[in-house]
Amino acid sequence: MLDPIKKNWRVLLLVVVIVAASIALFAPQFAPDTAPGEEDADARQGLTNLQYGLDLAGGTRVRAPLLGYTATGVEFDGDNPSEVASNVAAELDGVSTREVNAERLSEDGGEVEVTDPDVTEAQFRDAMDASGYAHSGVRAGVTEETRNAAVRVIEGKINEAGLSGGSVQQVQSITGEWFVLVEVPGEDRQDVIELLEERGTVQIDIAYPDSDAEDGLGVEEEVLVQQDFENIGTAGRDDQDQPYVPVSVINEAPEGERSPAERFQDAVVDRGVATSSGGARCTYMQDPVGESNEPCLLLVVDGEVVNAFGMNDGLAESMVRGSWADTGNFRLTTTSFEDAQQVSINLRAGALPAELDIEGQGTSSTITASQGEDFRVYSMITGLFAIFAVAGMVFLRYREPKVALPMIVTALAEVYALLGFAALVGYPIELAVIAGFIAVVGTGVDDLVIIADEVMSEGDVNSRKVFDSRFRRAFWVIGAAAATTIIAMSPLMVLSLGDLSGFAIFTILGVLIGVLITRPAYGDILRRLLTVR
């Protein structure tokens, strides 16, 4: 019982891989997650669990740089990064310290960046000189840390917006410039652009009557900023059909400091939004605050007031008593449900650390669903043509079905295993990945031809011992060729080169499956078919 298994374990391993690939491709447990508003994943992907990328499913691709400038080789002169950022920001008109970041890269200094889109390179150079920090130069673009943060925020925006299958990555041009590449299958250009163009900054300001102000309106800005919010709920509607987002403000702080909830509570009481007699009745959206003589809380998104609201009496009384800060819970109301959804997305995902230059250096493209379907059909035709072409050449070469048929079946098994891997990990199938499959078929059949030629080069194989000797010689050749392919493809896999990484990943994976599983299995099959003893 054990002897046949021991002799044919390589073939059995290939069968196990094929079964595992079938489970990954067709089992409902491995189906891609269903996006909101879709009944099931199979309706979107077809009979298999494969996910299609932008090229084959349709959708929108946006590539844009992050706006900003970075001073390199900055000497901090003993100052800590926050002091450096504050000093540089002070030399730029209208720029807050949140728009200037400093990062220490060594004991001597590091980099300073500005992410305000209105600051020019010349202004930034002048600010660096005026602040007294020597630097080696200024380049366009932001730091790696900011790019990484932007990728995380955009991924959060895509996930919170329910855009299934979206991907975000950094890519570098041949001239060294860095871009953020966003791909969202199944979505039109306008929706994706609107999502990305919003910086996503959310803050609470207080507008109050001020006789000293020119228009009678005073505004205390950034009473609550994005980082002060803790738990953010999803958008909903109250009993009066008023859209809102339930939030809680951080109510803990290091010893000796006030928490964001306490600071907000004090500001609301000081400005008269909450009084012992009740809360303010805000009419900011109808009349100027100076005329209504009532203070208001302003919900500001990307510098624009999207709503102004007062405070109900119960919440105001808890603010005056000082008990509200123990929980920090309240609602951000908006004028429309769409605004409430956007506020929730922005708070959950966070604010982009820098603005994407979509209209300037950015590019965008859209592939319709019908085009994606055409690409799938053409890709299938191309793949079948490649398979039949290879099969025809193999039959012409050997004219022996017992040599050629296992060769074709083994090569197709490699592609099938790769499809199973793609379904298992949820890797989207794109044109570059299909090109990798075709490359795997080509290199795989090459290796199988080497095995067949070496084994049959000196006539009939009389014994398994002779077969094993010839097979080992062939296997050394294909092993060296596989190592060369892996080394050549590795840079494409690790570098940020967009679609080429998918091509490299599946080519390398196909080579590994071939060397470790399918080539040895083909050898066992040939041994059984060709040897007589």
Secondary structure, 3 states (H helix, E strand, C coil): CHHHHHHCHHHHHHHHHHHHHHHHHHCHHHCCCCCCCCCCCHHHHCCCCCCECHHHHCEEEEEECECCEEEEEEECCCCCHHHHHHHHHHCCCCCCHHHEEEEECCCCEEEEEECCCCCCHHHHHHHHHHHCCCCCEEEECCCHHHHHHHHHHHHHHHHHCCCCCCEEEEEECCCCCEEEEEEEECCCHHHHHHHHHCCCCEEEEEEEECCCCCCCEEEEEEEECHHHEEEECCCEECCCCCEEEEEEECCCCCCCCCCHHHHHHHHHHHCCCEECCEECCCCCCCCCHHHHCCCEEEEEECCEEEEEECCCHHHHHHHHHCCHHHCCEEEEECCCHHHHHHHHHHHHHCCCCCCECCCCCCEEEEECHHHHHHHHHHHHHHHHHHHHHHHHHHHHHHCCHHHHHHHHHHHHHHHHHHHHHHHHHCCCECHHHHHHHHHHHHHHHHHHHHHHHHHHCCCCCCCHHHHHHHHHHHHHHHHHHHHHHHHHHHHHHHCCCCCHHHHHHHHHHHHHHHHHHHHHHHHHHHHHHHCCC
